[in-house]
Amino acid sequence: MSAPTALRLVADDLSGAAECTAVWAMAPGRPAPLLFGDALARAGSYAVDTDGRESDAATAAQRTTLAVRRALQQAGNERVLVYKKIDSTLRGHIASELAALLAEPGLFDAAVVCPALPEQGRTLRGGVLHVRGEPLKDLRELLRAADERAASVDAGDPFDEGARLVAVDAGDEADLDRLAATLLRSERRLLAVGSAGLARALARQLFGARAPQADPAQAGTGGPLVGVIGSFSPVAASQLDAIARDGRAAVIRLAPEGWLDAARAAEAVQQARHVSREGRPVMLATQGAPATGSSSRALVQAMAAAADPLLSSASTLVLTGGDTARAALDRLHIDELRVLGELEPGICLSRPARRDAPRIVTKAGAFGDAGALLRVIRRFDHPLIREQEGAA
């Protein structure tokens, strides 16, 4: 059997999907479409965001199964490797999604799972996920909830023993490259499962490319930079603090109850519009803790709805948190992105298929150091970039 020629990635979160597909931007003749909403998949490699992480488990499993079926049905003469992208800290409905996929007759012989993301300090040792050296979760327990035949790679050859879910340890990029090579050589119908770490290793093997450094001048022209930060991560909070101290951009924060109150949210956005008209970047953010009895999806949808006048007039949107990004792009009726590359590890620059839409920067809430978002803003605010935009 010949090696796969295309990767089709199914993710439950938009920012994670963008992070995976950034490496495709350097693959000759292989654009990196990221599809969501009602966008239709097509030939070649692509990624699909099912938006399942914030849904219930049954809905997430149903969306994932449909997306995977489509990925295989549309293969034609191509040999396709399907990749189920999961969160590198094992958030989401992973067990339900994998159980549904393995229950589908004729799809896969087994699934190989490795959520390691070494560049963010996330490794798998003895089947246990570690974050910067500290144990976080036991992946094997999660997998057994999906299939009691789950096994760890250190148990000999688990496939020979009938295992259908296999956890594979990885501590660095070399481990992921070895695993990717094994997956691509296999004669079995395998489902690859992991975070951006294994997805990039597979793309390196298939396309011979690494994620490029993105150039802000590649996408979009003139106009304001607007950020929507819906993450409660302490990392995101420290990044906003750094921006506020710098003073280059205005940071407008409301507690969740404020964003869910239409009048208070409108007042905050009016303040942001005034700042934006002055030519300064503006960041709309949440603060404190999630509102009692309210979902994070309701919060980010309220933020996106309130910010709608700013979203439609921006040249650049900086969106932190996959559900935040999805809510903002849904407001703009954007259902396809081309990922151009990374501004920093895990911080991606994309251009919508619609040429009149703003360029998009996406980032998971917990990614990057305290200065990461400030450095991104400075890149877009550089005089050379303004000159390039004015000439475009």
C-alpha positions in Angstrom: 0.0 0.0 0.0 1.4 3.4 -0.9 2.0 6.2 1.6 -0.8 8.8 2.2 -0.6 11.8 0.0 -3.0 14.0 1.9 -3.8 14.9 5.5 -7.4 15.7 6.5 -7.6 17.1 9.9 -10.7 17.2 12.1 -10.5 19.6 15.1 -12.9 20.6 17.8 -11.5 24.1 18.2 -10.6 26.8 15.7 -7.4 28.1 17.1 -6.0 24.6 17.5 -6.9 23.8 13.9 -5.1 26.9 12.7 -2.0 26.0 14.7 -1.9 22.6 13.0 -2.3 23.8 9.5 0.3 26.6 9.7 3.0 24.2 8.5 1.0 23.6 5.3 1.7 27.2 4.2 5.2 26.2 3.1 4.2 23.1 1.2 4.6 23.8 -2.5 1.3 23.7 -4.3 -0.6 22.8 -1.2 -2.6 25.7 0.3 -3.8 25.3 3.8 -7.6 25.7 3.9 -9.3 25.7 7.3 -13.0 25.2 6.9 -15.9 25.6 9.3 -19.5 26.6 9.3 -21.1 25.4 6.0 -17.9 25.4 4.0 -17.6 22.2 1.9 -14.4 20.1 2.0 -12.5 19.5 -1.2 -9.6 17.4 -2.6 -6.2 17.5 -1.1 -5.2 18.3 2.4 -7.5 20.5 4.6 -8.6 21.1 8.2 -12.2 21.2 9.5 -13.3 22.8 12.8 -16.3 21.0 14.1 -16.7 23.5 17.0 -17.4 20.6 19.3 -15.4 21.4 22.4 -18.0 23.7 23.9 -21.0 21.5 22.8 -22.3 18.5 24.7 -20.5 15.1 24.2 -23.1 13.6 22.0 -23.1 16.6 19.6 -19.3 16.6 19.5 -19.2 12.9 18.6 -21.8 13.3 15.9 -20.1 16.3 14.3 -16.7 14.5 14.4 -18.1 11.3 12.9 -19.7 13.2 10.1 -16.5 15.2 9.3 -14.4 12.1 9.3 -16.9 10.2 7.0 -16.7 13.1 4.6 -12.9 13.2 4.7 -12.8 9.5 3.7 -15.6 9.6 1.2 -14.1 12.5 -0.7 -10.7 10.8 -1.0 -11.2 9.7 -4.6 -7.8 8.3 -5.9 -5.9 9.9 -3.0 -4.7 7.9 0.0 -5.8 10.0 2.9 -4.6 10.0 6.5 -7.3 11.3 8.8 -6.0 13.2 11.8 -8.2 13.8 14.9 -6.9 16.9 16.5 -7.3 17.0 20.3 -6.3 19.5 23.0 -2.8 19.2 24.3 -4.1 19.3 27.9 -6.9 16.8 27.0 -9.9 19.2 27.3 -13.0 18.4 25.3 -15.0 15.3 24.6 -12.1 13.1 23.5 -13.4 9.7 24.8 -16.9 10.2 23.3 -15.5 11.2 19.9 -13.0 8.3 19.7 -15.6 5.8 20.9 -18.0 7.0 18.1 -15.3 6.8 15.4 -14.2 3.3 16.4 -17.8 2.1 16.5 -18.2 3.1 12.8 -17.9 -0.1 10.8 -15.1 -0.2 8.2 -13.5 3.2 9.1 -10.4 2.3 11.2 -8.6 -0.7 12.5 -7.3 1.3 15.4 -6.4 4.8 16.7 -2.9 6.0 17.8 -3.0 8.8 20.3 -0.2 11.2 21.3 -1.2 14.7 22.6 2.4 15.8 23.2 3.3 19.4 22.3 6.9 19.8 23.4 7.3 23.4 22.4 4.6 24.3 25.0 6.1 22.0 27.6 3.5 19.2 27.1 4.9 15.7 27.0 3.6 12.1 27.5 5.5 9.8 29.7 4.2 6.3 30.7 0.8 7.3 29.3 0.6 10.3 31.7 0.4 13.8 30.3 2.9 16.2 31.9 2.9 20.0 31.6 6.4 21.5 32.2 7.4 18.4 34.0 4.3 18.2 36.3 1.8 15.3 35.8 -1.6 16.6 34.7 -3.8 13.7 33.5 -3.5 10.0 32.8 -4.3 9.5 29.1 -4.8 5.8 29.5 -7.8 6.2 31.8 -9.4 8.6 29.3 -8.8 6.1 26.5 -10.3 3.2 28.5 -13.5 5.2 28.8 -13.7 5.1 25.0 -12.6 1.5 24.6 -11.7 -1.0 27.3 -9.1 -2.5 24.9 -7.0 0.7 25.1 -3.3 0.1 25.7 0.0 1.9 26.2 2.8 1.6 23.7 5.1 0.1 26.3 3.0 -3.1 26.5 4.8 -4.8 23.6 2.9 -4.7 20.4 -0.6 -3.7 21.6 -2.1 -4.3 18.1 -1.2 -7.9 18.3 -3.2 -8.1 21.5 -6.3 -6.6 19.9 -6.0 -3.1 21.2 -7.9 -0.5 19.2 -6.7 2.6 21.1 -2.9 3.0 21.7 -1.3 5.8 23.7 2.2 6.6 22.5 4.8 8.4 24.6 6.7 11.4 23.2 9.0 13.9 24.9 10.4 15.9 22.1 10.1 16.6 18.4 12.3 13.6 17.4 9.9 11.3 19.2 7.0 12.8 17.2 8.9 12.5 13.9 9.5 8.8 14.6 5.8 8.2 15.4 4.8 10.1 12.3 7.0 8.0 10.1 5.5 4.8 11.7 2.0 6.0 11.0 2.7 6.9 7.4 4.3 3.4 6.7 1.6 1.4 8.4 -0.5 -1.0 6.3 -3.4 -0.7 8.8 -6.2 1.8 8.5 -5.1 4.0 11.4 -6.7 7.1 12.8 -3.9 9.5 14.0 -4.9 11.4 17.1 -3.0 14.2 18.8 -2.3 17.9 19.2 -0.4 20.3 16.9 2.8 18.5 17.8 2.1 15.2 15.9 0.1 17.0 13.2 3.2 19.1 12.3 5.4 16.0 12.4 3.1 14.3 9.9 3.2 17.4 7.7 6.9 17.5 7.8 7.1 13.9 6.7 4.5 14.4 3.9 5.3 17.9 2.7 8.9 18.5 3.8 8.0 21.8 5.3 7.9 23.6 8.6 5.6 26.4 9.7 6.9 29.7 8.2 7.2 33.0 10.0 4.2 34.9 8.9 4.5 38.5 7.5 1.7 40.8 8.7 1.9 42.6 5.3 0.8 39.3 3.6 -2.9 39.8 4.3 -5.3 42.8 4.6 -4.8 46.5 4.2 -5.2 49.7 6.4 -7.6 50.2 9.2 -7.6 49.4 12.9 -6.4 46.4 14.9 -9.1 45.0 17.2 -8.6 42.2 19.7 -11.3 40.0 21.4 -9.9 38.0 24.3 -12.5 35.6 25.7 -10.1 33.4 27.6 -9.9 33.2 31.4 -6.4 31.7 31.3 -3.9 33.4 33.6 -1.5 33.5 30.7 -4.0 35.6 28.7 -4.5 37.9 31.7 -0.8 38.4 32.0 -0.6 39.2 28.3 -3.3 41.8 28.6 -1.5 43.3 31.6 1.6 43.7 29.5 -0.3 45.5 26.8 -1.9 47.8 29.3 1.4 48.7 30.8 2.9 49.4 27.4 0.1 51.9 26.5 0.3 51.2 22.7 -3.1 49.7 22.7 -6.2 50.3 24.9 -7.4 47.4 27.0 -11.1 47.4 27.9 -12.1 44.7 30.3 -15.5 43.7 31.7 -16.4 40.8 34.0 -18.6 38.2 32.3 -21.7 39.7 33.8 -20.8 43.0 32.1 -20.5 41.4 28.6 -23.8 39.6 29.2 -25.5 42.9 30.0 -26.3 44.5 26.6 -26.2 48.1 28.0 -22.9 47.7 29.7 -21.4 45.9 26.8 -22.5 48.6 24.4 -20.9 51.3 26.6 -17.6 49.4 26.5 -17.7 49.0 22.8 -18.5 52.6 22.3 -15.4 53.5 24.3 -13.5 51.1 22.1 -14.8 52.6 18.9 -13.6 56.1 20.1 -10.1 54.6 20.8 -10.0 52.9 17.4 -11.0 56.1 15.5 -7.9 57.6 17.1 -5.8 55.0 15.3 -4.9 53.0 18.4 -5.3 49.2 18.6 -8.0 48.2 21.1 -8.4 44.9 23.0 -11.8 43.9 24.3 -11.4 41.3 27.1 -13.1 39.5 29.9 -11.7 39.4 33.4 -12.4 37.6 36.7 -14.1 34.2 36.7 -16.8 32.7 34.5 -20.3 33.9 35.3 -22.3 31.5 37.5 -24.8 29.5 35.5 -23.6 30.8 32.1 -21.6 29.0 29.5 -18.4 30.2 28.0 -20.1 30.0 24.6 -22.8 32.4 25.7 -20.1 34.8 26.9 -18.0 34.9 23.7 -21.1 35.1 21.6 -22.2 38.1 23.6 -18.8 39.7 23.2 -18.8 39.1 19.5 -22.3 40.5 19.1 -21.4 43.6 21.1 -18.2 44.1 19.1 -19.8 43.6 15.7 -19.3 47.3 14.6 -15.6 47.0 15.4 -15.2 43.6 13.8 -16.6 44.6 10.5 -14.4 47.8 10.3 -11.1 46.2 11.5 -8.2 45.4 9.2 -6.8 42.9 11.7 -8.6 40.8 14.4 -6.6 39.3 17.2 -8.8 36.5 18.6 -7.7 34.5 21.7 -9.5 31.3 22.5 -10.9 29.0 19.8 -14.5 29.5 20.8 -13.9 33.3 20.8 -12.5 33.1 17.3 -15.3 31.0 16.1 -17.9 33.4 17.5 -16.3 36.4 15.9 -15.9 34.8 12.5 -19.5 33.6 12.6 -20.6 37.2 13.1 -18.6 38.1 9.9 -20.0 35.1 7.9 -16.5 33.8 7.3 -16.3 30.1 6.8 -12.9 29.5 5.3 -9.4 30.7 6.2 -6.0 30.2 4.6 -3.4 30.0 7.3 -0.3 31.9 6.2 2.1 30.9 9.0 3.0 31.8 12.6 3.8 35.1 14.1 5.1 33.2 17.2 4.8 29.5 18.1 1.1 28.8 18.3 0.0 32.3 17.2 -1.2 32.1 13.6 -1.9 34.6 10.9 -4.7 33.8 8.4 -6.4 35.4 5.5 -10.1 34.7 4.9 -11.2 33.4 1.5 -13.3 36.7 1.2 -10.8 39.3 0.1 -12.7 42.1 1.8 -12.5 40.5 5.3 -9.9 41.4 7.9 -6.8 39.4 8.4 -7.1 37.1 11.4 -4.7 36.3 14.2 -5.6 33.3 16.4 -4.1 32.0 19.6 -5.1 29.5 22.3 -5.6 31.3 25.6 -2.7 29.6 27.5 -0.1 29.8 24.7 2.8 32.2 24.8 4.7 34.1 27.4 3.5 37.3 29.1 4.8 39.5 26.2 3.5 37.5 23.3 0.4 39.5 22.4 2.3 42.8 22.9 4.9 41.6 20.4 2.2 40.7 17.9 0.6 44.2 18.2 3.9 45.8 17.7 4.5 43.9 14.5 1.2 45.2 13.1 1.8 48.7 14.3 5.3 49.0 12.9 5.7 52.1 10.6 7.0 49.9 7.8 3.9 47.8 7.9 1.7 51.0 7.8 3.7 52.1 4.7 3.2 48.8 3.0 -0.5 48.8 3.8 -0.9 52.3 2.4 0.8 51.3 -0.8 -1.3 48.1 -1.2 
